[in-house]
Amino acid sequence: MTVGGVTGGGGLSTEVIVLRAFMGGQVVAEEMLAHGFAPDLMTTREGRKVAETLLALRKGGTVPSLENLRRALDQRGRLGGGFKRYLVGLERTPCCSRLHAVAHLQMLKLDAAMSRLDRVSQAIGGNGGPEAPSETREKTGAAATAPSSRLA
């Protein structure tokens, strides 16, 4: 089931796997925080809001669990259609091991870095990859010469 974000193994969203793992206990949450868990790594609006809520629960001394998450989202008026579906995805996702959680977090970080790189490339007028030699020759007007003719 893909709810949002990068698709992980078994059809589950990597984002959902990471968020569910964060609720798997204090040791896992601390490990994920040490490895850079942050709301801005989530690829969906729902994922970012859930991550923000989980961090707020933790900061307030409340255990980040599905029940506490649902209650907090309800208090903030965020249990509309999209969030209800998202929470169903979280509920159906089993907690994974600490190592798997960190691996999925690393995938989200890689995806975020690739997205930033793509935006920078587009901002500077790049086409997302190196130009082919023929495109460079067309732009500069250089003649196409065979490598052997350059040696003579």
C-alpha positions in Angstrom: 0.0 0.0 0.0 1.5 3.3 -1.0 0.1 6.2 0.9 2.7 8.8 -0.1 6.3 9.4 -0.4 9.0 7.1 -1.8 7.8 3.6 -2.3 9.6 1.1 -0.2 9.7 -2.6 -0.1 6.5 -4.6 -0.2 4.6 -1.6 -1.7 4.6 0.4 1.5 5.6 4.0 1.5 9.0 4.6 2.9 7.6 7.7 4.5 4.9 5.7 6.3 7.4 3.1 7.4 9.6 5.8 8.9 6.8 7.5 10.7 5.4 4.2 12.0 8.9 3.2 13.2 9.2 6.5 15.1 6.3 5.3 17.2 8.0 2.0 17.9 9.6 3.0 21.1 12.0 5.5 22.7 15.2 3.8 21.6 14.1 3.7 17.9 12.9 7.3 18.1 16.2 8.5 19.6 18.2 6.6 16.9 16.1 8.1 14.2 16.5 11.6 15.6 20.3 11.0 15.8 20.2 10.1 12.1 18.3 13.2 11.0 14.6 12.5 11.4 12.8 15.7 10.5 9.4 16.7 9.1 10.8 18.3 6.0 12.1 14.9 4.8 8.5 13.7 4.4 7.2 14.0 0.8 3.6 14.5 1.5 1.7 17.3 3.4 0.1 14.6 5.7 3.5 13.1 6.4 5.1 16.4 7.3 2.1 17.2 9.7 2.3 13.8 11.3 6.0 14.1 11.8 5.6 17.6 13.3 2.9 16.2 15.6 5.0 13.2 16.7 7.9 15.5 17.6 5.5 17.8 19.5 4.1 14.9 21.4 7.7 13.7 22.3 8.7 17.2 23.3 5.7 17.5 25.6 6.6 14.2 27.3 3.9 12.2 25.6 4.7 8.8 24.1 4.3 9.1 20.3 1.8 6.3 19.7 -1.0 5.9 17.1 -3.6 6.6 19.8 -1.9 9.8 21.0 -1.2 10.8 17.4 -4.9 10.5 16.5 -5.9 12.4 19.6 -3.5 15.2 18.9 -4.5 15.5 15.2 -8.2 15.6 16.2 -7.5 18.4 18.7 -5.8 20.3 16.0 -8.7 19.8 13.6 -6.6 17.7 11.2 -8.6 14.5 10.9 -10.1 15.3 7.5 -10.3 12.8 4.6 -6.6 12.8 3.7 -5.4 12.4 7.2 -7.9 9.6 8.0 -6.6 7.7 5.0 -3.1 8.4 6.0 -3.7 7.2 9.5 -5.2 4.0 8.2 -2.0 3.4 6.3 0.0 4.0 9.5 -2.2 1.6 11.4 -1.8 -1.1 8.9 2.0 -0.7 8.7 3.9 -2.9 11.2 6.8 -1.4 13.1 10.1 -2.5 11.8 13.5 -3.0 13.4 15.7 -0.1 14.4 18.1 -0.9 11.6 15.3 -1.0 9.0 13.9 2.2 10.3 17.3 4.0 9.9 17.7 2.5 6.4 14.3 3.8 5.3 15.2 7.2 6.9 18.3 7.2 4.8 16.2 6.6 1.7 14.1 9.6 2.5 17.2 11.7 3.0 18.6 10.6 -0.3 15.3 11.4 -2.0 15.2 14.8 -0.4 18.8 15.5 -1.6 18.0 14.4 -5.1 14.9 16.6 -5.2 17.0 19.6 -4.0 19.6 18.8 -6.6 17.0 18.7 -9.3 15.5 22.0 -8.2 19.0 23.7 -8.3 19.7 22.2 -11.7 16.4 23.6 -13.0 17.0 27.0 -11.4 20.4 27.4 -13.2 18.9 26.3 -16.5 20.2 22.7 -16.5 18.4 19.9 -18.2 19.0 17.4 -15.5 22.1 15.8 -17.0 25.3 16.4 -18.9 24.9 17.5 -22.4 25.7 15.1 -25.2 28.8 16.0 -27.2 26.7 16.6 -30.3 24.5 19.1 -28.4 27.7 21.0 -27.3 29.0 21.1 -30.9 25.6 22.4 -32.2 25.7 25.2 -29.6 29.3 26.2 -30.3 29.3 25.6 -34.0 32.4 23.4 -33.7 32.9 20.9 -36.5 32.4 17.2 -35.8 35.8 15.6 -36.2 36.8 12.1 -35.7 39.3 11.5 -32.9 41.9 10.1 -35.3 41.9 13.3 -37.4 42.8 15.4 -34.3 46.0 13.4 -33.8 47.4 14.1 -37.3 
